[in-house]
């Protein structure tokens, strides 16, 4: 059966601007002047932001006190794992040569501690940390159960290796009697960690909620007795525990420990319980101020500065090529 011309015409799309693809469209036509102006403006913006960020980071006052060698006797004590419950204290006097204006933040800093290992990061139980199933320890090997088969809470290598040094600051101001510096432990965690990723089991009494579980091998206390002064800072909602559970990307890192007010002359008392000699690492305490742009890291400022410099270099290169081709075209027309 032959197709008629009417059958062929009925299958054609309607004669409209949409179906015939005849809608008006805007085609961007870039000129050399516009492109070069955009690159120059981008370079100026990045360079300006980079310089401001670098100056802001340079204005931060920071002091670091390393105590690995000073507290060497504690390191030797911690080389024997059976001494995990024995305290070892050392005192480190230091002086602040210049005033640190505003709020001061205290960090602990570790060198050579690899929290970014794949198996280390996976060694945790998220269902346990949100308080839904304390017996879920399937991904926590080799710190999932004790020698008698009791589930560990919190389980995993991250929780077992928690930083457990206790840092106490005191100052001597025209007096030989040390005065303890009041420190705040609240506000050191991320909001999402404190109220979303970590929750205690739904029970009035935490000790009964964690019944049937045991503490990690390297812990001196169970998780529901971490803070004797503040009952609300126990269990999986303990601020120090939450900060430690957010793993670092690099082997040298610092984590927020406390917030404090203005200080002058300090004596630092350290129950140094965290062992670093076994992995040839170091530890220190960092006192630092903050600015609107964050901490003392220069990475963001340098990134903006390098981006601006590269953009300017590309701008000058394109301008040179444009002028060279323009001169050649003019010579060709004159000939």
HELIX and SHEET records of a PDB file:
HELIX    1   1 UNK A    5  UNK A   10  1                                   6    
HELIX    2   2 UNK A   32  UNK A   58  1                                  27    
HELIX    3   3 UNK A   72  UNK A   78  1                                   7    
HELIX    4   4 UNK A   81  UNK A   83  5                                   3    
HELIX    5   5 UNK A  118  UNK A  122  1                                   5    
HELIX    6   6 UNK A  126  UNK A  129  1                                   4    
HELIX    7   7 UNK A  157  UNK A  160  1                                   4    
HELIX    8   8 UNK A  191  UNK A  192  1                                   2    
HELIX    9   9 UNK A  193  UNK A  197  3                                   5    
HELIX   10  10 UNK A  206  UNK A  209  1                                   4    
HELIX   11  11 UNK A  223  UNK A  225  5                                   3    
HELIX   12  12 UNK A  231  UNK A  233  5                                   3    
HELIX   13  13 UNK A  235  UNK A  237  5                                   3    
HELIX   14  14 UNK A  239  UNK A  245  1                                   7    
HELIX   15  15 UNK A  277  UNK A  279  5                                   3    
HELIX   16  16 UNK A  299  UNK A  334  1                                  36    
SHEET    1   A 5 UNK A  62  UNK A  66  0                                        
SHEET    2   A 5 UNK A 282  UNK A 288 -1                                        
SHEET    3   A 5 UNK A 104  UNK A 111 -1                                        
SHEET    4   A 5 UNK A 253  UNK A 260 -1                                        
SHEET    5   A 5 UNK A 183  UNK A 184 -1                                        
SHEET    1   B 4 UNK A  89  UNK A  95  0                                        
SHEET    2   B 4 UNK A 265  UNK A 271 -1                                        
SHEET    3   B 4 UNK A 166  UNK A 171 -1                                        
SHEET    4   B 4 UNK A 179  UNK A 180 -1                                        
SHEET    1   C 2 UNK A 151  UNK A 152  0                                        
SHEET    2   C 2 UNK A 213  UNK A 214  1                                        
END                                                                             
